[in-house]
Amino acid sequence: MTIYDSFILGVIEGITEFLPISSTGHLIVASEFLGIDQTSVNKAYEVIIQFAAILAVVLNYPSKFTFSHINLWTKVFIAFLPIAIIGFIFSDYVKAMFSIEIVAWMFIIGGIVFLIVEKYYDESKHTTSDVEDITFKQSLYIGLAQIFALIPGTSRAGSSIIGAMLVGLNRKASAEFSFLLAFPVMCATTGYDVLKHHEELMMSGNLINLAIGFVVSFVVAFIAIKLFLKFLENFTFVAFGIYRIVFGVLLLTFI
């Protein structure tokens, strides 16, 4: 992996992490086109720059990361548990699914799901407009929906947002809870991969690439969060559903 590759992957990760279009799927596709082998070290690199994007949440919502919001974080933790348990048990099977074809199909399926949900979604009937008002039951259901994100190309953000919309959250609250939920998920995933591959990652060449990708991912993600929320003030998720379907079809056509 070159410095150029690190920069490109950092930009892609920063843009896609919080949008319901699968950052992992885009990273797999980008790596394929850049000729980057999906080795264990490169997969760990991708996870770590995802964590950089997650840190942008802290900068965007500093007030949420205090003890005064312990009730909110209890709900986030409840939502985190399903994917943590299933992901740990089936981690080897999950990594074995990292292929362009699986990513393509999950892009299409996820896009169709978004279009169906948006067709029948009436935001006036979804009264939870603040993440602080989410119930423990809603949190659990969102966490169960997030399990689908273990399949490459599904999108962690997409799964949790859909889950949140289906249990009564409006679009903005769904997106914001998804942002916060990403924090424990990526902390756990990054910590695991760093422990497992720390020796390879600390090699001089890998360390420089990692630093570049980390910084770029963080900066781009910080901007992407703000633009995404601004977008949701005036638009729905239909555009993302269409994008997913088109992107998936293109992948199946040219792989």
N, C-alpha and C positions, 0 to 999 in steps of 0.2 A: 504494500500500500504506500503510495506516494503522498507528499504534502498536499498536492492538488486533489487527490482522491479524498483526503481527510476533510479538506475545505468543502468540497461538493457534498459529501455525506453529512457534514455538519449543517449545511444550509437546508438540505432535504429534511433532515430530522427536525430542525427547528420549526420549519413550516408545517410539517405534517403531524407532529406529536399530538396536538390538541384538536386537530380537525378530524372528523369521523371518516377518514380515508386510509387509515392504517399506515403508521410510520414504519413499522417493521416490514410490511409489504413493499413499500417504496424503497426501503434500504436494500432489500433482497434484490429487487429489480435493478436498482442503480448499481449495485455491486456486480451483478451479472454483466451489465453493459460496460462497466469500467474494467472488467476482467479481474475482479477481486475474488479470490477463492473464498468460499464460506468455511474457512477453518475455524477451530474453536477459539483461537485468539481474535480473529476478525469478528466473530459473532459477539465475543465479550466486548470488543471495541464499540460495536453498535449499541450494545446495552448501556455502556457507560456514557456515551454521548446522549442517549435517551435520558439518562439521569440528569445530565446538564440542562436539558430542556425542562425537566421537572423542577429544577431549582428556580427557574423563571417564575414559577407559581408563587414561591416564597416572596419574591420581589414585587409581584403584582398584588399579593394579598398578605402583606406583613402583619396586619392586625389579627388575622385568623390564626396565626402561629403563636398564640399566647395561652396561658393557663385559663384565661377567662372563657375560652371556647372549648373547654374540655368535653362538654356535652356533644358538640359537633364532631369532635375527633373520635369520640366513642362510636358515633354512628358511622364515621368513615372507616374505623377499624372493623366494625361489623360487616360492612360492605367489602372490605378487603379479604376477610377470612376465606370465603369460598374459593377464590382464585388462588390464594396462597396454598390451601390444602390440596386442591386438585392439581395445581401446577407442580407442587413438590412430588406428589405421588407419580404423576405421569410425565415428568420433565423430559425423560429420554424419548418418549413417544412424540412429544411436542416438537422437539428439535429435529426429529426424523421427518417431520412434515414440511420442513423449510424447502419448498420448491416453487418455481415460477408458475407451474400449472395449478397447484393448490391455491396460491395467492390470487391468480386470475379468477378462478371460480368463486372464491370467497369475496372478491371485489364485486362480482356480478350479483351474487346472492345478497350481500349486504346492501347493495344499491337498490335492489328490488324491495327489500324489507323497509328501507327508508321511504321509498315512494308510497308503499302501502300504508305505513304508519302516518305519514303526512296527509294522505288522502282522507283519513278518518279522524285526524287529530283536530280537536277544537280547543284552542288555548284558553278560551273563556271558561271552560269547564275544568281546567287544571289549575287549582287554587294555590298550590305550593309555589310561591314565587321567590322565596328566600331560603337558602340552604340551611339556615338556622332552624327552620320550621319543619324540616324533614323528620319523619317518625322513624323509630327503630325498625318497624316492619317494612317501610319503604326502602330503608338502607339495605336490609337483607335481600329484598327482591332485586335491587340494583346490582348487588354483589353477585347474585346468582346469574343475572344476565351477562355480567362481565366475564364469566367463565368461557363464553364463546370466543373471547379475544385470544385464547390460547391457540386457536387455529390461525396460522399466518395468513394475513390478508383480511381478517375479519375487522380489526381495529378495536383497540381497548377503549378509546374514546367513543367510537361508534356504538359499541355494545352497551357501555354504561349510560350513554345518552339516551339510547332507545329504551333501555330498562327504566330510566328515570321518567321519560315521557309517558310510558305505559302505566306508571303507578301514581300519576297525578302532578308531576312537576311541569312548570312551563319551560320553554326552550332555554331561557337564560339560566334559570336555576339548574336545569339538567346539565348544561355545559359547565357551570361553575362547580357543581358537585363532582363532575367527572375530572376537572382540573385537580381538585383536592384529593380525590381518590387515587390519582396517579402517583401521589407522593409516597405512600407506604408501599405500593406495588413496585415502583422502580427502586426504592431504597432496598427492598428485599432482594430483588433480582440483581441489582448492581452489586450489592454486598456479596452475594453468592458467587457471581462471576469473577469478581476481583480476588476473592479468596482462592478460587479454583485456578485462576490463570495469572496470578500476580507476578510470577517470575518472568513469563513471556512478555507481559505488558510493561515491565520495568526495563526491558532492553532499550537502549538509547534511541533507536529508530522508531520503535513503537511508542515510546514516551512522548517524543516530539509530535508525532501524528495525533496521538491521543489529546495532547494539550490544545492543538489547533482545532480539532474537531469539537472538543469540549467547549471552548470559548465561543466559537461560531454558532454552535447549537444553542447555547444559552442566550446570546444576543438576539438571534433570529426568533427564538421561541417567545421571548419577552414581547417583541413587537407583534408576533402572530396572535398572541392571546388577546391583546387590546383590539386588533383589527377584527378578530373573530367575533368578539362580543358586540362590537359596533355593527358588524354585519347582521347579527341576530336581532338587532333592534328594528330592522326593516324587512328582513327576508326569512324564509324557512330553510329546512334542510333539503329541499327538493333538488337544488343545484348539486349538492354533494352526492345525492343518490344517482343522478344522471351521470356525473363525473365517474363514479365508481363503475357503473355499467359499461360506459364507453372505454374506460381504461382497461377493464377486465377483458372486454372483447378484443381490443387491440393486442393485448398480451397473448391471448389464445391464437390470434391470427398470425403473429410474428414469431412465436417461440418455436 
